[in-house]
Amino acid sequence: MIQAPLWRGLCVLDRDRFVVGDTAWEKVAPLPPGKPTDPGATGKDNRLFLEAVLWRGRSGVPWRDPPGAFGRWNSVFQRFRRWAKGGVFERAFA
């Protein structure tokens, strides 16, 4: 479980309900930027970020309204924009 403070209490994310399973993540993990072996800044948790993007797509909520456990909304959004411009999603879902 991942717990993070929210505006009104505590948000709990159950990793058992995540969409990206271990087998799928093993195939996708080498593709996104931000790995410890990449130059520049390292992403905190690429898998959690991908879950945040997929959660937003499934739920249809605005970028400003994800659960706090996914991180600050603007950070998630900016990272999404960088990945979209860099073609990361096309490589991951090809």
C-alpha positions, 0 to 999 in steps of 0.5 A: 500500500502507498499512503500519502496525505491529502487535502482531506485526510489520507489517500491509500493506493492499493498496488493490487489494483494497479493496471500495470502488472509485474510482467507488463512492467518488466517489458516497459521498464527499459523504455521511459527516461529517468532511470538511474542509468540515464543522464540528467535527472532521475524519475522518482518512480516511473511505474507509479507515474505510469499508473497515475497517467492510466488512472487519469485516463480511466477516471477522466478527472481533470489533471488537478484532481488525482489522489495525492499519493501519485504526487503533485498534480503539476509535476505529474502533468509536466512529466506527462507532457515531456513523455508525450513530446518525447514519444515515450508512450508510442514506444511503450504501447507499440 
